[in-house]
Amino acid sequence: MNIRNEVQGVIFDQKDRKLVMLVQKKDRRAAILHWRLLKGGVNEGETEVDALRREILEETGLKNIKIMNQVHNYEFVFNDVRHTVSSFLVEANSKDTVRLQESELAGYAWMQLEDANRLLYWRNEKEALSKLGQFP
């Protein structure tokens, strides 16, 4: 079985930790949109932090970010590939301009933590989001 290492960002506003960014991504199997945390693959020779910084820049255009604590890890198998995911807290400014990579994402929103928790589809992403309040 192949293994794919991935990183995920719990992106929150630098002035209001209860304001978080979710992205809309198409579920390839069901052909519907789901609200998600931003996630992407780690390239060979790349650190997890470098990969997350690259993914955030590629998919949202956000440059002024601060990658903080790694807060959650999980694995899942899809199409005979084991995905290992490391989730990090990421501080950003919700007022900065977002330029979505439309080939990857259908939309984004800054929303209150409670709304984000309700809208996230995947349990593992909800668990990562729940770690936001546990770190200073």
N, C-alpha and C positions, 0 to 999 in steps of 0.2 A: 504494500500500500504506500502511495506517495504521501509526503508530508508537506504542508504549506504553512509557513510561519507568517502570522499576521499581527498587526497592531491596530489598536482602536483608541479613539480619543473621546473622553468625556469632556467636551468643550464647554466651559462656563465663562460668564462675563467677569472681568477683572474687578468691577465695582459691586456686582450683585451675584454672589455664588448660587443663588436660586434661579438665575436666568441661564438656561442652557441651550445649546444649538443641537437640533436634530436635522437630519437630511432625509429626503424621500428617495427611496431606491425601488426599482422594479423587482419584484419577486419573479425570477425566471420561470419557475415551475407554474405558478398560479397566474402570471401575467397581470398582477395587481401591484399597487404601490404600498409600501410599508414605511413607517417612520423608523429611522435607524440612528445609531451612533455612527460616526464616520470611521471607516475601517479600510485597510488595504494591506497588501502583501509586503514582506520584507525581501528585498533583493539580495542576492549573494554578495557578501562582503560589506553589507550595510548594517549598522547598528539599529536596534529597535527605535531609538530616539530619532536617528536620522531618517529612518523609513517613515515614521509618523509625521515628522516635519515636512517631508517631501509629499506625502499623501494629502496632508491638509492644504499645502500650497497648490498642488495639482487640482484638487477637487473643489476648493473654495476660494483660492487666491489669497487667503489670509497669510500674512508674513509676520506680523507682530504678535507672536504667540510665545507662551512660556510653558514648556512641557515639564510637568512636575512629577509627583509620585506615580509609580506603577501601583495600581490598586486592585487589580483583579486578573485572573487567568482562567481560561476555560478551553475545552477542546470539543470538537464535533466532527462527525464523518459525513461527507456529502460527495456523491458520485465517486466513491472509492478513494477519496482523498481525506486524510486526517488533517484538519485545520487546528492549529494551536494559536490561540489569541491572547495577547498581552494588552491589557487596558490601562491607559494612563490618564491622569487628570491633566487638562490643558487649559491654561488661562488665556483669554482673548478679549478683545474689545468689541462688544456687540454693535458699536457704531461704525466699525471699519467696513469698507465696501467688500461685498462678497461677489465673486465671479465664479459661478458654478461650471464645473466640467459637465456639460450637458450629455456627453456620451456615457457618463457614469451615474449622474444624479438627475432627478426630475424636479427637485425643489429643496428648500431649506426653510427653517424658521427658528427664531430665538423664542423660547417659551419658558414659562414658569416650571420649576422642577416637578411639581405635582402633575401638571398637564403632560410633561414629557414622560413621566413614569406611566401614566395612563395610556399614552399613545404608542409607546414602544411595543413592538410585536414579540420580540424574542426574550425569553426569560433571562438568558445570560447577559443580555444588554441591560435589562432592568437591574440585575445584581450589580453590574459595574456602575451604573448610575447611582445606586444606593450608597456607594462608597464616598460620594462627593462630600457628604456631611461629616465624615469620620476623620477628615484631615484638615489641619489648620491652613 
